[in-house]
Amino acid sequence: MQAVKQKNTKPEVLVRKLLHSLGYRFRIHKKGLPGTPDIVLPKYKTCIFVHGCFWHHHKDCKRSPLPKTNTSFWENKIMRNVARDKKHIEDLQRLGWKVLVIWECETKSAKAIQSKFLEVFKS
C-alpha cells in the first residue's frame, strides 16, 4: 500500500486543470484545515476532496467492491476511512466552509464536474 499515491493523483490533477481552465484560483493540500483538503478555494470558502471510489467506498460504484480475500481487514480499513471523511466534512462545515466531494469515477466527464462546481459556487 506504500505505492498508493495520496497526493497529486490523476483524478485530482484533472480536477485542478479543469478548475484552472475555468478561471478559478486555488490552493492545494492546505494544512491547518480538517482533513487537509485536496483543493481549497479561499475566495469561495470552499474545500474540494477528490476521493478514490475504492478507498473511500463510493456506494453503488463498480470501482468500490471489497476484495474477496481478507475481507474483514479491508472492510475495517475502508469503514474507518469513511468515518474519518465524514468527521472532516462536518468539522469543515462547522467552521463555515462549503465542502464538495468529487469521486474518481466522476472525473471521466468534465461536464459532470462542472455541474458540481456550479451547484456549490452559486449558493
C-alpha positions as MATLAB code, in Angstrom:
seq = 'MQAVKQKNTKPEVLVRKLLHSLGYRFRIHKKGLPGTPDIVLPKYKTCIFVHGCFWHHHKDCKRSPLPKTNTSFWENKIMRNVARDKKHIEDLQRLGWKVLVIWECETKSAKAIQSKFLEVFKS';
ca = [
       0.000    0.000    0.000;
       3.011    2.271    0.172;
       2.859    2.613   -3.602;
      -0.647    4.108   -3.461;
      -0.394    7.850   -4.069;
      -2.140   10.123   -1.611;
      -1.476   13.454   -3.290;
      -1.415   14.608   -6.895;
      -3.347   11.610   -8.185;
      -4.568   11.616  -11.785;
      -8.191   12.443  -10.845;
      -7.013   15.242   -8.553;
      -4.749   16.766  -11.204;
      -7.569   16.528  -13.751;
      -9.933   18.436  -11.436;
      -7.268   21.080  -10.788;
      -6.664   21.553  -14.528;
     -10.383   21.929  -15.137;
     -10.753   24.454  -12.307;
      -7.796   26.444  -13.607;
      -9.132   26.440  -17.169;
     -12.435   27.829  -15.845;
     -10.550   30.704  -14.222;
     -10.656   29.603  -10.591;
      -7.610   30.093   -8.402;
      -6.959   27.756   -5.523;
      -4.519   26.289   -3.033;
      -3.704   22.613   -2.793;
      -3.341   20.370    0.264;
      -3.965   23.205    2.708;
      -2.633   22.217    6.092;
      -4.426   23.597    9.104;
      -7.878   22.652    7.841;
      -9.544   19.416    8.971;
      -8.678   16.601    6.586;
      -6.112   18.640    4.609;
      -8.451   19.195    1.613;
      -7.079   18.390   -1.843;
      -8.186   21.759   -3.236;
      -9.134   24.927   -1.346;
     -10.773   27.943   -2.946;
     -10.390   30.632   -0.255;
     -12.365   33.261   -2.208;
     -15.423   30.980   -2.208;
     -14.645   29.436    1.205;
     -14.907   26.035   -0.466;
     -12.938   22.829    0.009;
     -12.822   20.040   -2.539;
     -11.914   16.447   -1.806;
     -11.165   14.159   -4.745;
     -11.891   10.665   -3.443;
     -10.908    7.338   -4.924;
     -14.001    5.163   -5.266;
     -12.373    2.097   -3.666;
     -10.538    3.791   -0.791;
     -13.477    5.958    0.281;
     -16.268    3.478   -0.606;
     -18.335    5.201   -3.265;
     -21.719    3.497   -2.877;
     -23.126    1.743   -5.942;
     -19.922    2.304   -7.926;
     -18.377   -0.549   -9.865;
     -14.931    0.505   -8.601;
     -15.746    0.145   -4.903;
     -16.474   -3.529   -4.098;
     -14.398   -5.096   -1.358;
     -11.760   -7.677   -2.300;
     -12.792  -11.328   -1.924;
      -9.761  -12.149    0.239;
      -9.047  -10.750    3.683;
     -12.471   -9.121    3.605;
     -12.649   -8.209    7.296;
      -9.349   -6.284    7.090;
     -10.497   -4.293    4.055;
     -13.946   -3.647    5.449;
     -12.488   -2.263    8.699;
      -9.925   -0.164    6.847;
     -12.389    1.357    4.399;
     -15.088    1.972    7.011;
     -12.516    3.868    9.113;
     -11.774    5.992    6.017;
     -15.485    6.685    5.545;
     -15.924    7.663    9.209;
     -12.856    9.924    9.076;
     -14.118   11.579    5.862;
     -17.491   12.248    7.479;
     -15.859   13.803   10.536;
     -13.618   16.058    8.419;
     -16.571   17.247    6.332;
     -18.628   18.006    9.451;
     -15.691   19.868   11.023;
     -15.186   21.983    7.896;
     -18.894   22.805    7.662;
     -18.908   23.775   11.326;
     -16.084   26.216   10.520;
     -18.225   27.749    7.757;
     -16.651   26.039    4.723;
     -18.601   24.568    1.816;
     -17.417   21.053    1.014;
     -17.518   19.336   -2.351;
     -16.608   15.679   -2.838;
     -15.679   14.598   -6.340;
     -15.410   10.863   -6.909;
     -12.782    9.250   -9.110;
     -15.452    7.831  -11.458;
     -16.929   11.324  -11.947;
     -13.647   12.652  -13.310;
     -14.320   10.826  -16.573;
     -16.813   13.540  -17.524;
     -15.801   17.201  -17.452;
     -19.485   18.207  -17.702;
     -20.332   16.275  -14.534;
     -17.575   18.045  -12.641;
     -18.569   21.455  -13.995;
     -22.176   20.953  -12.913;
     -20.972   20.096   -9.387;
     -18.879   23.288   -9.370;
     -21.866   25.358  -10.419;
     -24.042   23.902   -7.638;
     -21.513   24.899   -4.987;
     -20.398   28.256   -6.342;
     -23.933   29.561   -6.956;
     -25.047   29.012   -3.371;
];
